[in-house]
Amino acid sequence: MSYNIQSLRAGFLGELFEPKDAGYNEARRIWNASVNKRPGLIARCSGIADAIAAINFGRENNLLTAIRGGGHNVGGRGLCDDGLVIDLSRMRSVFVDTATQRVRVQGGATLGDLDRETHVFGLSVPTGIVPKTGIGGLTLGGGVGWLVRKYGMTIDNLVSVQIVSADGQVLTSSLSENDDLFWALRGGGGNFGVVASFEFQTRSVDTVLGGFLLYPREAAFDVIRHYRDYIQSAPDELTAYAALLHGPDGTPLVGIISCYCGSSADGERVLRPLRTFGAPVMDGIQPLPFPAMQSLLAPAFPDGNQNYWKSTLQRELSDDAIRLIVDHGKRMSSPLSFVVLENYGGAAARVSKDATAYPHRDLPWDILFIAQWTQVEETVIHRDWARSGEEMLRPFSANAHLLSALDVETDEVVNTAFGQNLQRLAAIKKKFDPDNFFRVNQNIKPEA
Ligand SMILES: Cc1cc2nc3c(=O)[nH]c(=O)nc-3n(C[C@H](O)[C@H](O)[C@H](O)COP(=O)(O)OP(=O)(O)OC[C@H]3O[C@@H](n4cnc5c(N)ncnc54)[C@H](O)[C@@H]3O)c2cc1C
Protein backbone atom coordinates (compact mmCIF):
# COMPACT_ATOMS: atom_id res chain seq x y z
CA MET A 1 0.00 0.00 0.00
CA SER A 2 1.29 3.43 -0.71
CA TYR A 3 0.04 6.27 1.42
CA ASN A 4 1.53 8.91 3.61
CA ILE A 5 0.65 7.99 7.18
CA GLN A 6 2.07 11.33 8.41
CA SER A 7 -1.02 13.12 7.11
CA LEU A 8 -3.13 10.99 9.48
CA ARG A 9 -0.64 11.02 12.34
CA ALA A 10 -0.54 14.82 12.50
CA GLY A 11 -3.99 15.24 14.00
CA PHE A 12 -4.54 11.80 15.50
CA LEU A 13 -4.76 11.54 19.29
CA GLY A 14 -5.06 7.74 19.56
CA GLU A 15 -2.53 5.09 18.51
CA LEU A 16 -1.50 3.97 15.03
CA PHE A 17 -0.03 0.52 14.45
CA GLU A 18 1.75 -0.64 11.29
CA PRO A 19 3.22 -4.16 10.92
CA LYS A 20 6.67 -2.87 11.88
CA ASP A 21 5.48 -1.37 15.17
CA ALA A 22 5.77 -2.84 18.66
CA GLY A 23 2.25 -3.68 19.78
CA TYR A 24 1.03 -4.46 16.26
CA ASN A 25 0.54 -8.19 16.91
CA GLU A 26 -1.31 -7.50 20.14
CA ALA A 27 -3.47 -4.91 18.37
CA ARG A 28 -4.53 -7.33 15.62
CA ARG A 29 -5.39 -10.15 18.03
CA ILE A 30 -9.06 -10.86 18.67
CA TRP A 31 -11.05 -13.36 20.74
CA ASN A 32 -11.21 -16.04 18.01
CA ALA A 33 -7.71 -17.45 17.36
CA SER A 34 -8.95 -18.94 14.06
CA VAL A 35 -8.82 -15.39 12.68
CA ASN A 36 -5.30 -14.36 11.73
CA LYS A 37 -5.64 -11.20 9.66
CA ARG A 38 -2.80 -8.73 9.05
CA PRO A 39 -4.08 -5.20 8.52
CA GLY A 40 -1.80 -2.63 6.90
CA LEU A 41 -2.75 -0.01 9.48
CA ILE A 42 -4.68 -0.10 12.74
CA ALA A 43 -6.04 3.28 13.84
CA ARG A 44 -7.03 2.99 17.49
CA CYS A 45 -9.23 6.03 17.93
CA SER A 46 -9.40 8.12 21.08
CA GLY A 47 -12.77 9.60 20.17
CA ILE A 48 -15.05 10.74 17.39
CA ALA A 49 -12.52 13.21 15.95
CA ASP A 50 -10.06 10.35 15.40
CA ALA A 51 -12.83 8.24 13.84
CA ILE A 52 -13.59 11.04 11.35
CA ALA A 53 -9.89 11.39 10.53
CA ALA A 54 -9.52 7.63 10.02
CA ILE A 55 -12.58 7.38 7.76
CA ASN A 56 -11.39 10.31 5.64
CA PHE A 57 -7.89 8.80 5.42
CA GLY A 58 -9.27 5.40 4.40
CA ARG A 59 -11.57 6.89 1.77
CA GLU A 60 -9.00 9.30 0.31
CA ASN A 61 -6.42 6.51 0.03
CA ASN A 62 -8.91 3.97 -1.26
CA LEU A 63 -8.18 1.53 1.57
CA LEU A 64 -10.26 -1.52 2.39
CA THR A 65 -11.60 -0.44 5.79
CA ALA A 66 -12.89 -2.52 8.71
CA ILE A 67 -14.52 -1.35 11.95
CA ARG A 68 -13.51 -3.08 15.16
CA GLY A 69 -15.79 -2.78 18.18
CA GLY A 70 -15.43 -5.54 20.80
CA GLY A 71 -13.63 -7.89 18.36
CA HIS A 72 -16.16 -10.68 19.00
CA ASN A 73 -17.57 -11.12 15.53
CA VAL A 74 -17.09 -14.85 15.08
CA GLY A 75 -15.86 -14.56 11.49
CA GLY A 76 -13.39 -11.78 12.37
CA ARG A 77 -15.16 -8.97 10.53
CA GLY A 78 -13.65 -6.44 12.90
CA LEU A 79 -10.34 -6.88 11.02
CA CYS A 80 -9.18 -7.02 7.41
CA ASP A 81 -6.05 -8.08 5.58
CA ASP A 82 -3.81 -5.27 4.27
CA GLY A 83 -6.27 -2.41 4.65
CA LEU A 84 -7.21 -0.06 7.48
CA VAL A 85 -8.84 -1.08 10.77
CA ILE A 86 -10.76 1.65 12.59
CA ASP A 87 -10.30 0.27 16.09
CA LEU A 88 -12.77 1.58 18.69
CA SER A 89 -11.43 -0.48 21.60
CA ARG A 90 -10.30 2.67 23.46
CA MET A 91 -13.75 4.26 23.13
CA ARG A 92 -15.48 2.48 26.01
CA SER A 93 -17.00 5.18 28.18
CA VAL A 94 -20.50 4.77 29.60
CA PHE A 95 -22.58 7.65 31.03
CA VAL A 96 -25.83 7.04 32.88
CA ASP A 97 -28.34 9.89 33.05
CA THR A 98 -30.46 9.13 36.08
CA ALA A 99 -32.97 11.88 35.25
CA THR A 100 -33.93 10.35 31.89
CA GLN A 101 -32.94 6.77 32.87
CA ARG A 102 -30.95 6.65 29.64
CA VAL A 103 -27.36 5.63 29.08
CA ARG A 104 -24.88 6.73 26.42
CA VAL A 105 -22.26 4.14 25.50
CA GLN A 106 -19.26 4.65 23.24
CA GLY A 107 -19.02 2.42 20.17
CA GLY A 108 -16.11 0.28 21.41
CA ALA A 109 -17.56 -0.59 24.84
CA THR A 110 -18.23 -4.16 25.86
CA LEU A 111 -21.38 -5.52 27.48
CA GLY A 112 -19.37 -5.81 30.71
CA ASP A 113 -18.50 -2.10 30.58
CA LEU A 114 -22.16 -1.22 30.19
CA ASP A 115 -23.43 -3.58 32.91
CA ARG A 116 -20.84 -2.36 35.41
CA GLU A 117 -21.87 1.28 35.13
CA THR A 118 -25.66 0.83 34.88
CA HIS A 119 -25.68 -1.57 37.85
CA VAL A 120 -24.49 1.25 40.10
CA PHE A 121 -27.96 2.77 39.61
CA GLY A 122 -29.93 -0.52 39.69
CA LEU A 123 -30.44 -0.27 35.94
CA SER A 124 -29.65 -2.48 32.92
CA VAL A 125 -29.90 -2.61 29.16
CA PRO A 126 -30.97 -5.88 27.49
CA THR A 127 -27.88 -7.11 25.63
CA GLY A 128 -26.15 -10.49 25.21
CA ILE A 129 -24.82 -13.17 27.51
CA VAL A 130 -21.01 -12.91 27.40
CA PRO A 131 -19.49 -9.74 28.91
CA LYS A 132 -16.55 -9.27 26.55
CA THR A 133 -18.81 -9.06 23.49
CA GLY A 134 -18.84 -5.59 21.91
CA ILE A 135 -21.96 -3.46 22.25
CA GLY A 136 -21.25 -2.20 18.69
CA GLY A 137 -21.54 -5.38 16.66
CA LEU A 138 -24.12 -6.87 19.01
CA THR A 139 -26.52 -3.93 18.81
CA LEU A 140 -26.20 -3.45 15.07
CA GLY A 141 -26.96 -7.16 14.60
CA GLY A 142 -30.09 -7.04 16.81
CA GLY A 143 -28.93 -8.27 20.21
CA VAL A 144 -30.51 -11.09 22.22
CA GLY A 145 -29.83 -12.04 25.82
CA TRP A 146 -31.25 -12.72 29.27
CA LEU A 147 -33.82 -9.91 29.13
CA VAL A 148 -35.03 -10.57 25.57
CA ARG A 149 -38.43 -11.97 26.54
CA LYS A 150 -39.16 -9.26 29.10
CA TYR A 151 -37.69 -6.16 27.43
CA GLY A 152 -37.04 -7.20 23.84
CA MET A 153 -33.90 -7.16 21.75
CA THR A 154 -31.10 -4.66 22.29
CA ILE A 155 -32.33 -2.66 19.29
CA ASP A 156 -35.78 -2.38 20.88
CA ASN A 157 -34.16 -0.33 23.65
CA LEU A 158 -32.06 1.90 21.39
CA VAL A 159 -33.01 5.59 21.48
CA SER A 160 -30.44 7.19 19.20
CA VAL A 161 -26.94 6.85 17.79
CA GLN A 162 -24.20 9.26 16.85
CA ILE A 163 -22.61 7.92 13.70
CA VAL A 164 -19.85 9.00 11.31
CA SER A 165 -20.81 8.31 7.72
CA ALA A 166 -18.58 7.31 4.80
CA ASP A 167 -18.07 10.95 3.83
CA GLY A 168 -16.84 11.80 7.34
CA GLN A 169 -20.03 13.59 8.47
CA VAL A 170 -21.35 13.21 12.01
CA LEU A 171 -25.05 12.32 12.00
CA THR A 172 -27.54 11.80 14.78
CA SER A 173 -30.04 9.09 14.04
CA SER A 174 -33.22 8.39 16.00
CA LEU A 175 -36.95 8.03 15.42
CA SER A 176 -37.12 11.77 14.75
CA GLU A 177 -33.83 12.43 12.93
CA ASN A 178 -32.48 10.42 9.98
CA ASP A 179 -35.19 7.93 10.82
CA ASP A 180 -34.54 5.78 7.73
CA LEU A 181 -30.97 5.29 8.91
CA PHE A 182 -32.20 4.54 12.45
CA TRP A 183 -34.46 1.83 11.06
CA ALA A 184 -31.52 0.31 9.14
CA LEU A 185 -29.11 0.44 12.07
CA ARG A 186 -31.46 -1.72 14.13
CA GLY A 187 -30.44 -5.02 12.54
CA GLY A 188 -28.52 -3.95 9.41
CA GLY A 189 -25.05 -4.51 10.90
CA GLY A 190 -22.00 -2.30 10.39
CA ASN A 191 -22.97 -1.22 6.88
CA PHE A 192 -23.77 2.44 7.43
CA GLY A 193 -20.91 4.09 9.29
CA VAL A 194 -18.86 4.12 12.47
CA VAL A 195 -21.17 4.42 15.45
CA ALA A 196 -19.32 6.63 17.91
CA SER A 197 -21.98 6.21 20.58
CA PHE A 198 -25.31 4.53 21.27
CA GLU A 199 -28.04 5.90 23.55
CA PHE A 200 -30.26 3.31 25.25
CA GLN A 201 -33.33 3.38 27.44
CA THR A 202 -32.41 1.51 30.62
CA ARG A 203 -34.64 -0.83 32.64
CA SER A 204 -34.89 -1.29 36.38
CA VAL A 205 -33.05 -4.60 36.72
CA ASP A 206 -30.84 -5.08 39.73
CA THR A 207 -30.97 -8.68 41.02
CA VAL A 208 -32.33 -11.66 39.10
CA LEU A 209 -32.97 -15.30 39.97
CA GLY A 210 -30.74 -17.31 37.69
CA GLY A 211 -28.17 -20.00 37.08
CA PHE A 212 -27.61 -23.52 35.78
CA LEU A 213 -29.52 -26.76 36.12
CA LEU A 214 -27.30 -29.64 35.00
CA TYR A 215 -28.29 -33.23 34.22
CA PRO A 216 -26.42 -36.31 32.95
CA ARG A 217 -26.35 -36.30 29.16
CA GLU A 218 -28.45 -39.52 29.03
CA ALA A 219 -31.40 -37.38 30.10
CA ALA A 220 -30.90 -34.91 27.21
CA PHE A 221 -33.95 -35.78 25.12
CA ASP A 222 -36.37 -35.69 28.07
CA VAL A 223 -34.83 -32.56 29.59
CA ILE A 224 -34.90 -30.59 26.33
CA ARG A 225 -38.44 -31.68 25.53
CA HIS A 226 -39.61 -30.63 28.98
CA TYR A 227 -37.76 -27.32 28.63
CA ARG A 228 -39.40 -26.69 25.24
CA ASP A 229 -42.92 -27.28 26.58
CA TYR A 230 -42.24 -25.29 29.73
CA ILE A 231 -40.67 -22.20 28.13
CA GLN A 232 -43.51 -21.83 25.66
CA SER A 233 -45.95 -21.10 28.46
CA ALA A 234 -43.52 -19.35 30.82
CA PRO A 235 -44.00 -15.64 31.59
CA ASP A 236 -41.89 -13.04 29.79
CA GLU A 237 -39.90 -12.49 33.00
CA LEU A 238 -38.14 -15.78 32.27
CA THR A 239 -35.58 -16.34 29.54
CA ALA A 240 -33.94 -19.77 29.47
CA TYR A 241 -31.63 -21.57 27.05
CA ALA A 242 -30.74 -25.28 26.89
CA ALA A 243 -27.31 -26.65 26.01
CA LEU A 244 -25.40 -29.85 25.36
CA LEU A 245 -22.03 -29.41 27.00
CA HIS A 246 -19.25 -31.11 28.95
CA GLY A 247 -18.30 -30.55 32.59
CA PRO A 248 -14.76 -29.44 33.50
CA ASP A 249 -13.76 -33.11 33.90
CA GLY A 250 -15.13 -33.98 30.43
CA THR A 251 -18.43 -35.49 31.63
CA PRO A 252 -21.15 -35.04 28.97
CA LEU A 253 -24.05 -33.02 30.39
CA VAL A 254 -27.25 -31.31 29.37
CA GLY A 255 -28.00 -27.97 30.98
CA ILE A 256 -30.68 -25.34 31.27
CA ILE A 257 -29.57 -21.83 32.11
CA SER A 258 -32.31 -19.51 33.31
CA CYS A 259 -32.75 -15.87 34.19
CA TYR A 260 -35.92 -14.75 35.96
CA CYS A 261 -36.26 -10.98 36.03
CA GLY A 262 -38.95 -10.15 38.60
CA SER A 263 -39.63 -10.68 42.28
CA SER A 264 -37.70 -13.49 43.89
CA ALA A 265 -40.87 -15.08 45.29
CA ASP A 266 -42.52 -15.14 41.86
CA GLY A 267 -39.32 -16.48 40.35
CA GLU A 268 -39.17 -19.36 42.83
CA ARG A 269 -42.75 -20.27 41.91
CA VAL A 270 -42.25 -19.92 38.14
CA LEU A 271 -39.02 -21.94 38.14
CA ARG A 272 -40.38 -24.79 40.29
CA PRO A 273 -41.62 -26.98 37.39
CA LEU A 274 -38.19 -26.72 35.77
CA ARG A 275 -36.26 -27.41 38.96
CA THR A 276 -38.39 -30.36 40.07
CA PHE A 277 -38.12 -32.16 36.75
CA GLY A 278 -35.95 -35.29 36.64
CA ALA A 279 -32.81 -35.66 38.71
CA PRO A 280 -30.43 -32.74 38.20
CA VAL A 281 -26.82 -33.31 39.28
CA MET A 282 -26.60 -29.60 40.05
CA ASP A 283 -29.09 -26.83 40.75
CA GLY A 284 -27.19 -23.56 40.84
CA ILE A 285 -30.19 -21.26 40.55
CA GLN A 286 -29.88 -18.41 43.05
CA PRO A 287 -30.41 -14.65 43.38
CA LEU A 288 -27.66 -12.92 41.39
CA PRO A 289 -26.74 -9.27 40.83
CA PHE A 290 -27.41 -8.78 37.12
CA PRO A 291 -23.70 -8.36 36.17
CA ALA A 292 -23.01 -11.74 37.85
CA MET A 293 -25.77 -13.33 35.75
CA GLN A 294 -24.18 -11.73 32.68
CA SER A 295 -20.80 -13.24 33.62
CA LEU A 296 -21.90 -16.84 34.26
CA LEU A 297 -20.94 -17.98 30.76
CA ALA A 298 -17.73 -15.95 30.44
CA PRO A 299 -15.44 -18.89 31.38
CA ALA A 300 -16.94 -20.96 28.54
CA PHE A 301 -15.73 -18.49 25.88
CA PRO A 302 -12.12 -17.59 26.75
CA ASP A 303 -9.86 -15.56 24.49
CA GLY A 304 -7.47 -17.51 22.30
CA ASN A 305 -9.37 -20.69 21.45
CA GLN A 306 -10.20 -21.68 17.87
CA ASN A 307 -13.88 -21.12 17.10
CA TYR A 308 -16.37 -21.86 14.36
CA TRP A 309 -20.15 -21.37 14.57
CA LYS A 310 -23.16 -22.54 12.56
CA SER A 311 -26.74 -21.74 13.46
CA THR A 312 -30.28 -21.77 12.22
CA LEU A 313 -33.54 -20.10 13.22
CA GLN A 314 -36.63 -22.30 13.58
CA ARG A 315 -40.32 -21.57 14.08
CA GLU A 316 -40.81 -24.66 16.24
CA LEU A 317 -38.70 -27.23 18.02
CA SER A 318 -40.17 -30.63 17.19
CA ASP A 319 -39.44 -33.92 18.92
CA ASP A 320 -37.72 -35.11 15.73
CA ALA A 321 -35.44 -32.07 15.70
CA ILE A 322 -34.57 -32.59 19.38
CA ARG A 323 -33.72 -36.23 18.66
CA LEU A 324 -31.32 -35.22 15.86
CA ILE A 325 -29.72 -32.50 18.00
CA VAL A 326 -29.16 -34.92 20.90
CA ASP A 327 -27.63 -37.49 18.52
CA HIS A 328 -25.35 -34.87 17.03
CA GLY A 329 -24.33 -33.89 20.55
CA LYS A 330 -23.02 -37.43 21.03
CA ARG A 331 -20.71 -36.86 18.04
CA MET A 332 -19.38 -33.56 19.45
CA SER A 333 -15.70 -33.57 18.45
CA SER A 334 -14.37 -31.36 21.26
CA PRO A 335 -15.32 -31.15 24.95
CA LEU A 336 -15.07 -27.35 24.62
CA SER A 337 -17.88 -27.25 22.03
CA PHE A 338 -21.60 -26.74 22.65
CA VAL A 339 -24.99 -27.06 21.08
CA VAL A 340 -27.13 -24.20 22.40
CA LEU A 341 -30.90 -24.01 21.98
CA GLU A 342 -32.02 -20.42 22.50
CA ASN A 343 -35.64 -19.33 22.84
CA TYR A 344 -36.63 -15.69 22.32
CA GLY A 345 -40.25 -14.67 21.73
CA GLY A 346 -41.95 -12.60 24.47
CA ALA A 347 -41.50 -8.85 24.03
CA ALA A 348 -39.13 -9.38 21.09
CA ALA A 349 -41.89 -11.13 19.16
CA ARG A 350 -44.41 -8.33 19.72
CA VAL A 351 -42.44 -5.88 17.54
CA SER A 352 -43.56 -6.03 13.93
CA LYS A 353 -41.27 -7.57 11.33
CA ASP A 354 -40.77 -4.29 9.48
CA ALA A 355 -40.55 -1.92 12.46
CA THR A 356 -36.77 -2.41 12.51
CA ALA A 357 -34.35 -4.01 10.06
CA TYR A 358 -34.41 -7.26 12.08
CA PRO A 359 -37.08 -9.34 10.32
CA HIS A 360 -37.28 -12.64 12.21
CA ARG A 361 -39.54 -11.70 15.10
CA ASP A 362 -41.73 -14.74 14.45
CA LEU A 363 -38.88 -17.29 14.69
CA PRO A 364 -38.30 -17.90 18.41
CA TRP A 365 -35.82 -20.78 18.24
CA ASP A 366 -32.14 -20.38 17.40
CA ILE A 367 -30.06 -23.57 17.39
CA LEU A 368 -26.32 -22.93 17.52
CA PHE A 369 -23.54 -25.42 16.91
CA ILE A 370 -20.56 -23.77 18.58
CA ALA A 371 -17.31 -25.58 17.82
CA GLN A 372 -14.42 -24.62 20.05
CA TRP A 373 -11.00 -26.25 20.24
CA THR A 374 -7.35 -25.44 20.90
CA GLN A 375 -5.20 -27.06 18.19
CA VAL A 376 -5.28 -25.31 14.82
CA GLU A 377 -4.43 -28.54 12.93
CA GLU A 378 -7.74 -30.06 14.14
CA THR A 379 -9.79 -27.34 12.44
CA VAL A 380 -11.41 -29.52 9.78
CA ILE A 381 -12.85 -32.05 12.26
CA HIS A 382 -14.47 -29.46 14.48
CA ARG A 383 -15.68 -27.21 11.68
CA ASP A 384 -17.25 -30.22 9.97
CA TRP A 385 -19.06 -31.18 13.16
CA ALA A 386 -20.67 -27.72 13.36
CA ARG A 387 -21.48 -27.68 9.64
CA SER A 388 -23.06 -31.13 9.62
CA GLY A 389 -25.23 -30.18 12.61
CA GLU A 390 -26.71 -27.23 10.75
CA GLU A 391 -27.13 -29.28 7.54
CA MET A 392 -28.93 -32.01 9.44
CA LEU A 393 -31.47 -29.49 10.77
CA ARG A 394 -32.32 -27.96 7.37
CA PRO A 395 -35.65 -29.81 7.08
CA PHE A 396 -36.71 -27.98 10.28
CA SER A 397 -35.03 -24.67 9.54
CA ALA A 398 -36.83 -21.48 8.51
CA ASN A 399 -33.88 -20.76 6.16
CA ALA A 400 -33.23 -17.67 8.26
CA HIS A 401 -30.39 -16.59 10.52
CA LEU A 402 -29.60 -14.22 13.34
CA LEU A 403 -27.05 -11.83 11.82
CA SER A 404 -24.79 -11.77 14.86
CA ALA A 405 -24.57 -15.55 15.10
CA LEU A 406 -23.17 -15.93 11.57
CA ASP A 407 -19.57 -16.98 10.98
CA VAL A 408 -18.04 -16.49 7.51
CA GLU A 409 -20.87 -17.27 5.10
CA THR A 410 -21.90 -16.87 1.47
CA ASP A 411 -23.82 -13.75 0.42
CA GLU A 412 -26.87 -15.95 -0.03
CA VAL A 413 -26.84 -17.02 3.64
CA VAL A 414 -26.10 -13.47 4.85
CA ASN A 415 -29.10 -12.24 2.85
CA THR A 416 -31.38 -14.65 4.74
CA ALA A 417 -30.47 -12.72 7.91
CA PHE A 418 -31.98 -9.56 6.37
CA GLY A 419 -34.89 -11.49 4.84
CA GLN A 420 -37.82 -9.38 3.66
CA ASN A 421 -36.04 -6.17 4.71
CA LEU A 422 -33.07 -6.56 2.35
CA GLN A 423 -34.41 -4.34 -0.43
CA ARG A 424 -35.20 -1.44 1.88
CA LEU A 425 -31.78 -1.86 3.51
CA ALA A 426 -30.09 -1.74 0.08
CA ALA A 427 -31.85 1.56 -0.72
CA ILE A 428 -30.72 3.09 2.59
CA LYS A 429 -27.21 1.76 2.02
CA LYS A 430 -27.17 3.55 -1.33
CA LYS A 431 -28.23 6.81 0.32
CA PHE A 432 -25.64 6.73 3.11
CA ASP A 433 -22.76 4.68 1.61
CA PRO A 434 -23.21 4.62 -2.19
CA ASP A 435 -19.62 3.46 -2.85
CA ASN A 436 -19.86 0.62 -0.32
CA PHE A 437 -16.91 2.01 1.64
CA PHE A 438 -18.07 0.00 4.67
CA ARG A 439 -17.97 -3.50 3.18
CA VAL A 440 -15.93 -5.56 5.67
CA ASN A 441 -19.14 -6.75 7.32
CA GLN A 442 -22.22 -8.78 6.52
CA ASN A 443 -22.50 -6.70 3.45
CA ILE A 444 -25.56 -5.03 1.98
CA LYS A 445 -24.82 -3.96 -1.58
CA PRO A 446 -26.03 -0.42 -2.38
CA GLU A 447 -29.18 -0.76 -4.45
CA ALA A 448 -28.28 -0.76 -8.16
C1 LIG B 1 -18.59 -15.41 22.88
C2 LIG B 1 -19.69 -14.72 22.12
C3 LIG B 1 -20.94 -14.58 22.69
C4 LIG B 1 -21.96 -13.94 22.00
N1 LIG B 1 -23.19 -13.81 22.58
C5 LIG B 1 -24.16 -13.12 21.95
C6 LIG B 1 -25.42 -12.92 22.57
O1 LIG B 1 -25.66 -13.37 23.68
N2 LIG B 1 -26.35 -12.21 21.91
C7 LIG B 1 -26.13 -11.69 20.66
O2 LIG B 1 -27.02 -11.03 20.11
N3 LIG B 1 -24.94 -11.89 20.04
C8 LIG B 1 -23.97 -12.58 20.65
N4 LIG B 1 -22.77 -12.79 20.04
C9 LIG B 1 -22.59 -12.34 18.66
C10 LIG B 1 -22.06 -10.90 18.63
O3 LIG B 1 -23.12 -10.01 18.95
C11 LIG B 1 -21.52 -10.57 17.26
O4 LIG B 1 -20.48 -11.43 16.96
C12 LIG B 1 -21.06 -9.11 17.15
O5 LIG B 1 -20.66 -8.87 15.83
C13 LIG B 1 -19.92 -8.80 18.09
O6 LIG B 1 -19.71 -7.44 18.12
P1 LIG B 1 -18.23 -6.84 18.40
O7 LIG B 1 -18.36 -5.36 18.41
O8 LIG B 1 -17.63 -7.52 19.56
O9 LIG B 1 -17.52 -7.38 17.11
P2 LIG B 1 -16.38 -6.80 16.14
O10 LIG B 1 -15.73 -8.01 15.60
O11 LIG B 1 -15.54 -5.77 16.77
O12 LIG B 1 -17.26 -6.09 15.06
C14 LIG B 1 -18.07 -6.84 14.22
C15 LIG B 1 -18.69 -5.99 13.16
O13 LIG B 1 -19.63 -5.12 13.78
C16 LIG B 1 -19.55 -3.84 13.24
N5 LIG B 1 -19.25 -2.88 14.31
C17 LIG B 1 -18.80 -3.15 15.57
N6 LIG B 1 -18.78 -2.01 16.28
C18 LIG B 1 -19.21 -1.02 15.47
C19 LIG B 1 -19.42 0.38 15.62
N7 LIG B 1 -19.22 1.01 16.78
N8 LIG B 1 -19.88 1.09 14.54
C20 LIG B 1 -20.14 0.47 13.37
N9 LIG B 1 -19.96 -0.85 13.17
C21 LIG B 1 -19.50 -1.59 14.21
C22 LIG B 1 -18.54 -3.87 12.12
O14 LIG B 1 -19.22 -4.14 10.91
C23 LIG B 1 -17.71 -5.09 12.45
O15 LIG B 1 -17.22 -5.69 11.30
C24 LIG B 1 -21.72 -13.43 20.69
C25 LIG B 1 -20.46 -13.58 20.11
C26 LIG B 1 -19.46 -14.22 20.82
C27 LIG B 1 -18.13 -14.41 20.18
Ligand as a Chemical Component Dictionary entry (heavy atoms), coordinates in Angstrom:
data_LIG
# 
_chem_comp.id                   LIG 
_chem_comp.type                 NON-POLYMER 
_chem_comp.pdbx_formal_charge   0 
_chem_comp.three_letter_code    LIG 
# 
loop_
_chem_comp_atom.comp_id 
_chem_comp_atom.atom_id 
_chem_comp_atom.alt_atom_id 
_chem_comp_atom.type_symbol 
_chem_comp_atom.charge 
_chem_comp_atom.model_Cartn_x 
_chem_comp_atom.model_Cartn_y 
_chem_comp_atom.model_Cartn_z 
_chem_comp_atom.pdbx_ordinal 
LIG C1  C1  C 0 -18.592 -15.413 22.881 1  
LIG C2  C2  C 0 -19.690 -14.719 22.121 2  
LIG C3  C3  C 0 -20.942 -14.580 22.693 3  
LIG C4  C4  C 0 -21.962 -13.941 21.999 4  
LIG N1  N1  N 0 -23.186 -13.810 22.582 5  
LIG C5  C5  C 0 -24.163 -13.120 21.950 6  
LIG C6  C6  C 0 -25.420 -12.919 22.572 7  
LIG O1  O1  O 0 -25.663 -13.366 23.684 8  
LIG N2  N2  N 0 -26.353 -12.212 21.905 9  
LIG C7  C7  C 0 -26.125 -11.686 20.657 10 
LIG O2  O2  O 0 -27.019 -11.033 20.113 11 
LIG N3  N3  N 0 -24.941 -11.885 20.036 12 
LIG C8  C8  C 0 -23.970 -12.584 20.650 13 
LIG N4  N4  N 0 -22.765 -12.788 20.039 14 
LIG C9  C9  C 0 -22.587 -12.335 18.662 15 
LIG C10 C10 C 0 -22.063 -10.896 18.633 16 
LIG O3  O3  O 0 -23.122 -10.013 18.945 17 
LIG C11 C11 C 0 -21.519 -10.566 17.261 18 
LIG O4  O4  O 0 -20.477 -11.426 16.956 19 
LIG C12 C12 C 0 -21.064 -9.115  17.155 20 
LIG O5  O5  O 0 -20.664 -8.873  15.829 21 
LIG C13 C13 C 0 -19.922 -8.802  18.087 22 
LIG O6  O6  O 0 -19.712 -7.436  18.120 23 
LIG P1  P1  P 0 -18.234 -6.839  18.397 24 
LIG O7  O7  O 0 -18.362 -5.356  18.411 25 
LIG O8  O8  O 0 -17.633 -7.520  19.558 26 
LIG O9  O9  O 0 -17.517 -7.375  17.112 27 
LIG P2  P2  P 0 -16.384 -6.796  16.141 28 
LIG O10 O10 O 0 -15.727 -8.007  15.595 29 
LIG O11 O11 O 0 -15.536 -5.767  16.773 30 
LIG O12 O12 O 0 -17.255 -6.088  15.057 31 
LIG C14 C14 C 0 -18.069 -6.840  14.220 32 
LIG C15 C15 C 0 -18.685 -5.990  13.163 33 
LIG O13 O13 O 0 -19.625 -5.121  13.780 34 
LIG C16 C16 C 0 -19.550 -3.842  13.235 35 
LIG N5  N5  N 0 -19.249 -2.884  14.315 36 
LIG C17 C17 C 0 -18.801 -3.151  15.569 37 
LIG N6  N6  N 0 -18.775 -2.011  16.283 38 
LIG C18 C18 C 0 -19.208 -1.018  15.469 39 
LIG C19 C19 C 0 -19.421 0.377   15.617 40 
LIG N7  N7  N 0 -19.222 1.014   16.777 41 
LIG N8  N8  N 0 -19.879 1.088   14.540 42 
LIG C20 C20 C 0 -20.138 0.474   13.372 43 
LIG N9  N9  N 0 -19.958 -0.849  13.172 44 
LIG C21 C21 C 0 -19.498 -1.586  14.212 45 
LIG C22 C22 C 0 -18.542 -3.871  12.121 46 
LIG O14 O14 O 0 -19.224 -4.138  10.913 47 
LIG C23 C23 C 0 -17.709 -5.085  12.447 48 
LIG O15 O15 O 0 -17.222 -5.691  11.299 49 
LIG C24 C24 C 0 -21.718 -13.426 20.695 50 
LIG C25 C25 C 0 -20.464 -13.584 20.110 51 
LIG C26 C26 C 0 -19.461 -14.216 20.820 52 
LIG C27 C27 C 0 -18.133 -14.407 20.176 53 
# 
loop_
_chem_comp_bond.comp_id 
_chem_comp_bond.atom_id_1 
_chem_comp_bond.atom_id_2 
_chem_comp_bond.value_order 
_chem_comp_bond.pdbx_ordinal 
LIG C1  C2  SING 1  
LIG C2  C3  SING 2  
LIG C2  C26 DOUB 3  
LIG C3  C4  DOUB 4  
LIG C4  N1  SING 5  
LIG C4  C24 SING 6  
LIG N1  C5  DOUB 7  
LIG C5  C6  SING 8  
LIG C5  C8  SING 9  
LIG C6  O1  DOUB 10 
LIG C6  N2  SING 11 
LIG N2  C7  SING 12 
LIG C7  O2  DOUB 13 
LIG C7  N3  SING 14 
LIG N3  C8  DOUB 15 
LIG C8  N4  SING 16 
LIG N4  C9  SING 17 
LIG N4  C24 SING 18 
LIG C9  C10 SING 19 
LIG C10 O3  SING 20 
LIG C10 C11 SING 21 
LIG C11 O4  SING 22 
LIG C11 C12 SING 23 
LIG C12 O5  SING 24 
LIG C12 C13 SING 25 
LIG C13 O6  SING 26 
LIG O6  P1  SING 27 
LIG P1  O7  DOUB 28 
LIG P1  O8  SING 29 
LIG P1  O9  SING 30 
LIG O9  P2  SING 31 
LIG P2  O10 DOUB 32 
LIG P2  O11 SING 33 
LIG P2  O12 SING 34 
LIG O12 C14 SING 35 
LIG C14 C15 SING 36 
LIG C15 O13 SING 37 
LIG C15 C23 SING 38 
LIG O13 C16 SING 39 
LIG C16 N5  SING 40 
LIG C16 C22 SING 41 
LIG N5  C17 SING 42 
LIG N5  C21 SING 43 
LIG C17 N6  DOUB 44 
LIG N6  C18 SING 45 
LIG C18 C19 SING 46 
LIG C18 C21 DOUB 47 
LIG C19 N7  SING 48 
LIG C19 N8  DOUB 49 
LIG N8  C20 SING 50 
LIG C20 N9  DOUB 51 
LIG N9  C21 SING 52 
LIG C22 O14 SING 53 
LIG C22 C23 SING 54 
LIG C23 O15 SING 55 
LIG C24 C25 DOUB 56 
LIG C25 C26 SING 57 
LIG C26 C27 SING 58 
# 
